[in-house]
């Protein structure tokens, strides 16, 4: 791997760390019922255009962190087709955080887009 490739990977990893939390909260917030991890991962694959990109295992520590922060509630239910499943739903604090994070994301995106307009593709 070249130094430029390593720098790109580092940049992508740093960029991804915050966006995964944001998109996870958004997916759980928009769900009509509590969701378990695999459902969340599949929805992100379908709608997130690469947010997880082969890193489904990275989803679970983020879900635990969001739960520990009080942004998600979870409960375990038995499954007829395997081990018990942990279901997640957003809390009121999570909805408030999501509103703030979306506003911060949009402001950041707009600022970056403004600067990058001068950069030719």
C-alpha positions, 0 to 999 in steps of 0.5 A: 500500500502506498502512502497516498492509499494509507492516507486515503484509508485513514481519512475514510475511517475518520470520516466514517466514525461519526457518520455511522452513528448519525445514520444508525440513529436516523434508521432507528428513528424512522423505523415503525417498530424496534429493530435488531442489528441485522435489520439495521445493517441491511437497511443501511446497506440498502439505503446508506450507499456504502456507509458500512461498506463491509463493516457490519461488525462495526455496527454493534459497538456503535449501537452499544455506545449509543445505548450507553449514552442513553440515545437508544433503548434495547431489549432482548427477545427470543428468536425462533430461528437462532439465538435471542435478538437485541432490539433497539429503539430511539429514546427522547434524548436520542431524537433530540441528539439526532436533530442536533446531529443532522443540523451539524451534519448539514452545516458541515456538508454545506461548508465543505461543499462551498470550499470544494466548489472551487476544486475541479473534479 
